[in-house]
Amino acid sequence: MATDAYRIRVEGMDCASCALKIETAMQRMPGVADVRVSYSAATLALRFDQDRISPSTIDDELRSLGYRPQAIAPSPSRIRTERKRLPWWQDAKLQTVMIAAAVFTLAFALAQLFPALERWLYSAAAAICLIPIARRALIGARSGSPFSIETLMTVAAIGAVVIGEAEEAAVVIVLFNVGEWLETFAAGRARAGIEALTDVVPRTARRLRDGSDQVEEIPAADLMIGDVVVVRPGDRIPSDGKVLDGHSDVNEAPITGESVPVAKAVGDHVYAGSINANGELRIETTNAAADNTIARIIHLVEQAQESKAPTERMIDRLSRWYTPAAMLLALLVIIVPPLGFGEDWATWIYRGLATLLIACPCALVISTPAAIASGLAVGARKGLLIKGGAVLETLGKVKTVAFDKTGTLTLGQPQVTDVVSVIGQQDDAVLARAAAVEGNTSHPIGQAIVRAAKARALQLPEVFGGSQAVPGKAISARLTDGFAFVGSPRFAAERTTIPPELATTISGLEREGKTVVVLISGNTCEGAIAVRDEPRPDAAGALRQLTSKGIAVVMLTGDNARTAQAIAGQLGMEARAELLPDAKLAEISRLKEVSPVAMVGDGINDAPALAAASVGIAMGGGTDVALETADAALLNDRAHGVAELVALSQATLGNIWQNISIALGLKAVFLATSLLGVTTLWMAILADTGATVLVTANALRLLRWRASES
């Protein structure tokens, strides 16, 4: 069976009950499988059998349900155009509210003029306003959703008219339409959390014409790989690319959430949507608009919103029997008192109808996806990319976080930590001469020495004839006063005598997990330089934040035990060293048996452990890898982001349970007042709408979340 993937936007899907209705209808269609619906992203994704069904048939089914299928734009600028907001007077649901209000107002005015016709006027108004709701209820029933909110409304309105409460029936329908519009408005606010990312990519780009310095302005969405664009100070970069000419500081906060500008020079990578601060750059486009970092973040977040969290799946299962149970309860409220206790039929029919309206599950169904959508959106804006509600929930439950060492807890490249000179030499002189010898090397230790000399602005001696390698031992170069060598302590001991004080210092540095090289001029030992891949500046603070939350931290590394223990001791954590990938995998599996565990790595050589963990978190140093691997990615490439992920998850879980409490608590209160005869029909529908608005507003609070809040 040949299957195709199909993913579209569904306009008009503004609440979780809409999503359930669409999901049920799609699952009933022949040849359709793997249906994923997200009301928060307004998307539908599925797979279909080409021989049994076509995309046009799927679109027609959506239209019959009252929704508008729309192709998904390939790039942020297209998304921005596609989602252009209509003027308020063109909003279909607001138009429905205004029509219903106008019909009710007309009925009210005529009733004042013709009191004898009051019941008929309000009945006619209720019937007119009920037609579109009843139609949606009928379509939903035919598509497998017989117990929708439209069904409850239709039954309640007809029942109210039958018992002589036509005026209340009309008011209830107007309030229901107001509630539907408020849900649309709230859903739009929630979507704005992620859609705001589309606004950071400029609409136009200043492209160089082929073979000339002439600049032409074109739509950013039309940029092709290999195009060269000119980005002036203050402009946003229109596409992912590589700097060909110029140097500047670039603010990457829209992508990574890190507000400190990053220095960029020739050869450095830049992201679409970041802001050029102070120098003109010429940038070669490396990704098409549909594949730049912002577009992929938006796509991945929307896919994440389509995947349901465990709590959301539980609520969905609950809602499938909750509504029929509520209708049964309303029926019992109507018939038991009159039949069993001789009570008045009209009174208990009225109370039963109020119970029916209060029992609407909208607020309960929306409680989890609204919070999840807000959590995913705020995470993306802060450089915390989370691939799904299940991941977001699990993060808040982890009891252990395992870290790879190199590039995760450490910077991923060696740094000069100590410069030791023998008597009569200056530390800076030792470093400068060693940097001159290592000037053209590609070896990480040599590059660390050169970087350190540049950082100190040292004047390097002149080198004659370039450097020569002594394979596996040292590198040499001829300086103004003769040949100099930078090599291992073993090489130095073979060539000359290392002073006892220096030999003792070297042994101590090596016990700290540092790699030491010795500078020799001719046959004289001048000093030693120690390098080590040092911890990230924020690593210790990030670990303290995690342990303060009761989360255990452990280092899992393939590095030697001496180096691992030295770094772990500096950070105050346990280390398990010399682990090959299969040993890391076994360690993660062992930890996972006890409690949920997160693994933090670079997304490449830690892939097995990342996949085995309850949550795999990729550092963002290799952004392409971070976006495509693991369950979550830290685009800001900071260890502190792990603690922020956990804090965001815990804030989201708290918000979910607040929402569930609001939904069920209000229903319990109004159910009791309905049975006591205190709640009227219009109060019942207002309570349901109010619960939905409160739950949505509470979820939107997450969009203002900051790590310090948790």
N, C-alpha and C positions, 0 to 999 in steps of 0.2 A: 504494500500500500504506500503510494507516494503522498507525503504530507508536506504542506507549506506552512510557514509561520505567517501570521497576520496580526498586525498591531496598528490600531487607529485611536484617534481621539473621539470621545463621545460627548458632544455638546448637549447640555440639558441634564446631565447626570450630576446632581448636586447634593446627594445624601447617600448614606450607606444603604438605605432600603432600596434606592434606585439601583445601586450596584448589585444588590442581591437579586433584584428582579431581572436584571440583564444577565447575570451569571446563570440563573436558573433557566432562562429562555435559551441561552446559548448551549447549555449542557443538554437540552432536549433536542437540539437540532442534529440530524443524522450526519455523521462524518466529522463532527467537531470534538476536539479533545484539548486537554491542558488549558482550560479557560482561566484567565486571571483578569480580574476587574478591580480597578482602583478608582473610587469616587474622588479621592483627594487629588489625584493626578488627572482625573477624567479620561482614563485610558482603558482600552480593552485589548488584551493579547490572547491569542489562541493558536492552535494548530488545526488544519482542516484537510480532509481527504479530497484531493483534486478531482477524483472520479465521482464523488457523491455530492459535492457542494461547491459553490463558488463565492468569492468575496462579495459579489453583487447581491447574492441571496442573503448573506449575513447582514449587509447594509440595509436591505429591504426589511428584514426582521426588526432591526433597531428602529427604523423609521416607524414601523407599525406600533412599536412600544411608545412612540412619542419622542424619540431622541434623534439627534443629527450626527451621523458618522462623518468624520473628517480626517483626511490624511495627516500624518505627523510630519512636521517640518524637519528637514535634515540639519539645519544649522540654527544657532541662536538668533541671528537676524531674521530668518524666516519664521522662527517661532514667535518672535516679537510682532511681526506683521500678522501672523495667523491669529494671534490671541488679542488683537486690537479690541479694546473695550468699546462696546456700543454705547451711544448716548442713553441716558436713563429712560427716556421715553420710548426707546426701541426694545427695552428688555421685555421679553415675552411674558415672564411670570409677573412682572410689575404691571403690565397691561391687563393681565387676568385679574389682579387685585383691584385695579381701578375700575374695570368693567363690573366686577362683583359688587364693589362699593357703590357704584352708580346705580345698579339695578336695585340694591337694597334701599338706597336713599330715595329712589323714585317710588318704590313700594311704600316706604314710610310716609312720603308726602301725600300720596294718593289715599293712604289709610286715614290720614287726618281729615281729608275732604269727604271720604266715603267710609265712615266707620263700619257700616254694615258689611262691607266687602273686605274688611281687614284680613280675615283668615285666608281668603282666596288670593288676595294680593300678595301676602307673604308666601303662600304656598307656591304661587307662580314664580316669585323671585327665587325661592329656594330651588325649584325645578330647573329654571334657566341656568342658575349658577352651578347646579349639580351635574348638568349634562357632561362637561368635559371630565369631571372626576369619575363619574359612573362609567364613562367610556374607557378611561384608563384602567379602572377596576376590572372591566370585562376583558380587555386585552390581556391584562396581567393574569387573570384566571385561565384564559386559553393558553398562555405561555408557561403555565406551571406555578404561578404565584397567586393562588386564590385568596390568601389571607394578607393582602397588602393593606397599607394605610388607606388607600382609596376605597377598598372594600369596607373597612371599618367606618369611614366617613359616610359612604353611601347608605349603609345599613342604619347608621345613627340618624342621618338626616331624614330618611324616609320614615323611620320609626317616630321621630319627633313630629312630623307632619301628620301622621296617622293619629297620634294621641292629642292633636290640637295645639301643638307647640310650634306652629309654622314660623312664627317670628324668631324664636330661638334657633330653629333650623337654619334660617337665612343668616342669622348672626354667626352661627358656628361655621358655616361655609365661607363667609367673608374672612373670619379669623384664621381658618385653615389655609386659605390662599395667602394671607399675610405671613403665616408661618412658613409656607413653602418658599415665599420670596426671601424671607430672612435666612433660610437655609442656603439659598443660592448666594446671597450676599456674603454669608459667613464662609461658605466654601471658596468663594472668590478670594477672600482675604487670606485663607489658609494657603491657597495655591500661589498667592503672591510671594510667599516665603521663598519658594524655589524659582519662580519666574523672574524674581528680581535679578537672578544671575544673568539672565539674557540681556539686561540693560547695561552690563559692564563691557560688552563687546560693541565697538563703534559701528555705526551704520556704513561708513565709507572708509576707504583706504587710499593713501597717496602712493601709487605704484609708479616705478620708473619704467619708462618705455624701453624696449629692447635695444641695447647697444647705445644708449644715450643717457644724459642727465635730465631729460625732460620728465616732469612729473605729471601724471594724469590721475584724476580722482575717480574711483570706481566703487561700486558697492562692495563691502567687505566680503559678502557671501560669494562674490565672483572670483576671489583670489584663488590661484592655482598653485600647486607645489612648484617651487622654483622661482616664483615671482619675487621681486625685490621691492620692498616698501620703505618709504622714508617716514620716520616717526619723530616729530618735533618735540621739544620739551613741553610737558603738560598734556601731550596727547596720550590716548590709550592705544596700546598695541593691538592691531586688528586681527592677528592670527599667531598661532604658535610658530616659532621660527628660531633662526640662529643669527647672531650678530655678525655682519660682514665688515662693518666699519663703524667707528665711533666708540665712545664709552660714556656711561651714565649710571646713575642710581635709578633703580626701577622698583616701584611699590607693587608688590605681588599680593597685597592683602585680599583682593577679590577672589584669589584662587586658594591661597594657603592660610588666610586669616592672620598672617604675620604682618604687623604694621611697619616694622623696621625695613626701610628700603635696602635692596640688594645691589651691590656694585656689579655692573655688566660691562664686559669688554669683548673684543673680537673672539669669536668661537663659542661664546656663552649662549645657553638656551634661554628663550623668553616665552612667556605665556600670553595667549590672547586675553585681553581685558585688563592686563596689568598696566600701570601708569608710568610713563617715562618722565623722570623728574627734571634733569638739568642738562642733558646733552643730546644732540641730534644723533639718531641711530639709523643705520641702514641694515635692514633685516631681510634675510632670505626665508620665505615661507616654507615650512617643513610639513605642514598638515593642511588639508583642505578644510573649509569652514565647517563641514559636517563632522569633521574628526578632530577639531581642536579640543583643548582641555576642558573649556567651559561646556561645549556641546556634549562631551562624554560624561562630564559630571551630571549634567541635567538628565541625560539618558539613563545613567546608572541609578540616580535617585528616583526617577519615575519608575524604573523597573523594580527598585526596592519597595516603593509604595504599593506595587501590584502584588508583592508577596506578603501573605498575611502572617501576622504575629500569632503565637499560640493563644494569647488571651482573645484576640480578634476571632480566631477560628472557633474558640469556645463560645463566645457571644453569638456568632453566626448560628452555631448548632442550637444554642438556647432559643434564639429568636424564631427558628423554624417550628418549634412546638409551642413557644410562648404565646404567639398570636392566636392560634386555635384554642389554646387553654384559656386565654382572656375572653374569647367569644363565648366559650362554654360557661365561664364564670358569670359573664353578663347575662346569659340565658337563665342560669340558675337564680340570679338575683331577681330576674323578672318573674319567674314562675313559682319559685318555692314559697315566698311569703303569701301570695294570693291563694295558691292551692293548699298549702300546708297550714296556714294560720288565718285564712280568710281576710287578708289585707286587701287594700284597694288596688285594682289592676293598674290604673293610670299612674298612680304614685310610683309603683315598683317598676313599671316599664320605663318611666322617666329616669329613675335611679340606675336601672340596668343600662340604659343608653349612655348615661354619664360615665358609668364604669367602663363601658366599651371605649369611649373616647380617651379616658385616662390611661387605659391599658396599652395604648399605641406604643410600639417598641422603638420608635425613632431615636429618642435620646439615648437609650441603652445601646442600640446598634452602632451609633455614631461615636460612642464614648472612647473606644480604643483606636479606630483608624484616624480620628481627628488628632489625638495626641501623638500617635506614631508619625503622621504626616508632618506635624509641626516639629517634632524632634529630629526627623531626617533633614528637614529644610534648614533648621538652625545649625545643625551639624555641618551641612555642606557649606554654609556661609562662613563657618569658622575653620574650614580646612579639615573637618572630621567627616570623612566619607564612609557612610554605613550602608551596607548592602542588604537592607530588608528589616522589617519589623521584628522578625524572629531574632536577628542579630542584636538589634537594639534592646530587646527584652533580656536576652541572655547576658549581655555585658553587665547589666546591673546585678546579676546573680553570681558572677565569677568569684571564687574564693582564692584562686592562685593565678598570678600572672608570671609566665616564663618569658625571659628575654634572651635573645641571641646577644652576643657581645659586640662583635665587629660591625660597625655601621648602625648599631641599634642603641646600645648603651654608650658606645664610644663614637668618635667622629668618623671612623672608617679610614683614616690615614694617619701614619705616624707623625708625631710632633716632637720637636726637640724639647727635652725636659731638663737636661743638665749639661753644662759645659764645664769641664774640669781642666785646668792648666797646671803644668809642672812649674816649679819655682823659676821665676824670671820671665814667664810668659803671661800675657793678659788673656782673659776669657774671650773677649771680642776678637783678638788677633787669631786665636785658635779657630774660632768659628769662621772668620773671614777666609783664612787659608784653606780650611776644609771645604768651604762653599766654592772657592775658586777651582779646586780639584774636581768637585762634583758638578761643576757648572752645566755640563751637557748630558748628564746622566738621566736615564729614565727609571732608575731604581728608586722605589719609594723612600728609602732611608736618605739617599742622596738628595732627592727632591725636598724632603723635610729640612735638611741642613740648609739648602739654598733659600727656602722660604723663611727660615728663621733669620738668616743673614739679611735678607731684604727687609724683614720686619724691623730689624734694628738699624736699618739704613747704613750698613757697613760698606766701606770702600774695599772692594776685592782686589787682591794682587793680580797682575797681568799673567796670563797663561800663554806659553809659547808652544805651538804645535798641537794643541788639543790634549784631551785626556786619553789614557790607555787603560784598559781593564786587565787585571790579573784574575782570570776566571775563578769565581768562587771564593776569592780571598780579599781583593782590594782593588782600588782604582788609583792611578798615578797621573801626575801632570808635572811639567817643568815650569816652575815659577822663576822669578827674577833671581833668587838666591839658590837655585838648584831644584832637584826633584823632590816632590812631596808625595806621600802616600796616605790614603784613608782606607783602613782595612780593619778586619776583625782583631780582637785581642790575641787570638792564636797566631795570626799572620804577624802581628807586631812582635810577639815573643820569639818567633822564628828569625826575625830580621834584626832585632836589637834587644836590649835589656829594658824591661818596663820598671820604672822606679817602684820600690816596695809600697810607698804611700799611695801611688796611683793604682797599683795592682789591687790593694785593699779596697779602694774606692770603687773600682770596676766590679769587684766581686759583690759588694753591697748593692750597687745599682742593678746588677743582674738578678740578685735575690728579689728585687722589687718588680721583676718581670720586664725590665727594660733591656733593649738591645743597645750594646755599646760598640762604638767604632773608635779607633785610635788614630791620631794624626802623627805621622812620622816625617821629618825632614832629613833627608840623607839617611843617617843611621841614628838620629836623635829623636827620642819620643817627646813630643811637645804637649800632648794633652789628649783628652778623650771627650767624646760627645755621646750622650745617652738619648735615645728616642723611644717613644712608646705611643701606641694608639690610646690617647687619653680619653677619659669620660667626657661626654657632652656636658656643657656647663649646667644644663638643667636636669641632668640625670638623677643626681642625689635628691633634689627637691621633689622630682616626680615620684621616686620610690617612697619618700617620706609621706607624700600624699596618699599613696596606695595603702601603705601599712597603717596609716591613721584611720582608714576605713575598714580595718580588719582583714585586709587582703595580703596574703603571703606573696613574696617575690623571690624568684630564683633565677640564676643565670645558667643557661644551657649553651655550652660553646665547644667547638672543636679545637680550640686553642690549647696550648700546653697548660698543665695545672699551675705552674708557677705564675705565669702571666695572669691566668684567670683569677687565682686567689688574690693577687696583688690588686687588680681592678675591683674585685668583689669586696675586698677589705676596705678599699677607699670609699666604696658606695654603701657599705654596711649591709651586705646581702650574702646569701649562700651561693656558692658556685659549684657546678658540676661540669668538669672539663674533659677534654680529649674525647668528645662524643662524635662519632661518625653519624651521618644522617639517620641510619637505622636505629642507632642508640638514642638519638634525640627523639625519634618517633616513639620508641618504647618508653622513654621517660614521660613523654606527654600522655601516653595511654595510661601509665601507672597513676599519674596525678589526676587524670580525668575520672578514674574509678572512684576517687574519694569525693570530688566535688567538681563543678564546672571550672574549666581552666582556659585562660587566654594565652596565646602564643604571639610574641612580638618579634618579627624578623624583617629581613630585607626583601622578602617576596620572591626570591629566586632559589638560592641554595637551601633555604629553610622550608621549601614548598611542602615536603611530606609532613613536617611537624605543624605547619600552619593549617594544613587540610585536616589533620587529626584532632586538633584542639577544638574545644567548644566554640571558640571564636578565634580566627586567625587575623592578626593585625599587621599590615605591612607599613613600614616606614616609607616616607614619600621621597627619599633621595632619588630613586628612579621612578619618576611620576607615572610613566606609561605602565610600568610593572605594577606599581601600587594601585592604579586604577583597575587593572584587570585581574589581579590575584587577591587571595585572602578574602575575608568577610568584611573587613574595614580597612581604611587606609588613612594615614596621617599625612595629609598633603603639606602641612607646615614642617614636616621632618623634625619634630621636636618630641623628645621622650615625655615631656609634660602632657602631650596630647593623649597619652594612654589614660592618665588620671582624669582628663577632661571627658574622654569617652565614657568612662565608668560613671562620672558625675552626671553627664547628660542622660545616660540610661536610667540612673536612679531617679532623676527628676522626672523623666517620662513615665516610668512605672508609677511614681507617686501621683502624677497627673491622671493616669488611666484610672486608678482606684478612686481618686476624687470624683472623676466623671461618673463612674459606676455608682458611687454612693449618692451623688446628686440625682441621677436618673431614677434609681430605685427608691431613694428616700422620698422624693417628691411624689412619686406614684403611690407609695404606701400612705402618705399623709392624705392625699386627695381621694384615695380609694376609701379610706375610713370616713372622710367627710361626705363622700357620695352616698355611702350606705346609710349614713345618718340623715341624709336629705339636705345637707348644708350646701353642697356643690351643685351649681346649675350647669346646663350643657355648655354655655359659653365659657364658664369658668373652667370646665373640664378641658376643653380644647385649648384654652389659653394656658392652662397648666402644662399641657403637653408641649405646646410651642415654646413656652418659657423654659421648660427643662432642656429642650433641644438647643435653644439659644445660650443658656447658661453653660451647658457642656461644651459647646463650640467655643464660646468666649474663654472658658477656662483652658481649653487646648491651645488657643491662640496666645495665651500668656507665655507659652514655651518659646515663642518666636523672640521674646525679649530675654531669654535665658543667658546667663553668664556663668562661667565656671565657678566663680567665687560664691555663687548662690547655694552651691551644694557642698 
